[in-house]
Amino acid sequence: MNFDDYRGVWVFIEEKNGAVAPVSLELLGAGRALADKRNSELAGLLIGENVKQLAQTAFEYGADKVYVYDDSIYRHYRTETYMRAVLACVEKHKPEILLYGATSTGKDLASAVATDLPTGLTADTTQLDVEADTGLLLASRPAFGGNIMATILCKKYRPQMATVRPKVMKALPREAGRSGEMVDESIPLEEADIRTKVLEIVRSTTQRMRIDEADVIVAGGKGLGGPAGFQLVERLAATLGAAVGASRDVVEAGWIGHHHQVGQTGVTVTPKIYFAIGISGAIQHIVGMQNAGLIIAINKDPAAPIFQSSHYGIVGDALAIVPLLIEAFQNA
Ligand code: FAD
């Protein structure tokens, strides 16, 4: 493999509700820094139907160029169609680095692309840099339950690929009117050649806020005693306009759905404020929320491990304290 053929840092631009997904803006910010260090260009890879206008957003957040596959065949995300577009573009333009958001789409696409290329994939990274002397991508991620940071290098193949967790990188400030080059791309793809069809899209009926996007999360654990006690967490979250989080034991007990689970086998969150109510603070929970800006724990056991990871702690019965907090915030 001739590495000299591979140049540039690319970001897979995810579309969400007609706009560029926040994680893609964050990756453009991180990608810009990497591209500057490599003295190369930053490109976006945009796939969808009627998505061309989103290229301008990518330019304003740091991209020099955007490759666009705009066709009705890409109306809904399907692994097969998107993967074929990415593979074709990689083969044609040869990026040195290719980043995806660690969202359900990004993770699915990146792993599918990695199976078709000789290169590997570093999943769920939280830090990115390039090695000064070799120019290799340094993709770091928590490992062994968050006890170490592992830095993973892809020395033998290109592109170097990574998925990056939402909310850990910073988007650049928007530079209105910044321009770049949009490159129209296409590949011959017929609906008849695609093995998967989208028959129906069933939207979740819950109006609950997503925990990976929330600035404030109120999370509850088994200490709330049961679904009735857990309702207090939901009420406090509603009062604060916050998202509802949960420990794994709560999810396994069926008090709330899996999408709300914070931790090693759930979602990693970085809100500004995280309330941990009736949560013991097991390491598998802590690794998912330890980077929150402010952690406030309520637990009746003063020796509960959660207090070692919190900025503020209240020792007492959550069933008595949370109603007082709700009342106080309602009257604030
Ligand atoms: P408990 O450990 O039962 O703690 C309840 C706490 O509530 C206690 O500290 C208690 O003092 C307190 N309490 C009790 N009554 C009250 C009251 N009235 N008022 C205030 N406080 C009260 N867990 C996760 O959360 N997320 C994960 O992603 C995850 N992944 C895992 C992966 C693996 C491979 C394994 C082995 C485990 C994983 N776990 C995960 C489980 C984890 O180890 C813990 O079992 C779990 O986090 C405990 O949940 P909890 O804190 O709600 O319950």
Residues whose N, C-alpha, C, O or C-beta is under 5 A from the ligand:
A	BS01	FAD	G221 K222 G223 A246 S247 R248 D249 V250 V262 G263 Q264 T265 G266 G278 I279 S280 G281 A282 Q284 H285 I298 N299 K300 D301 A304 G316 D317 A318 L319
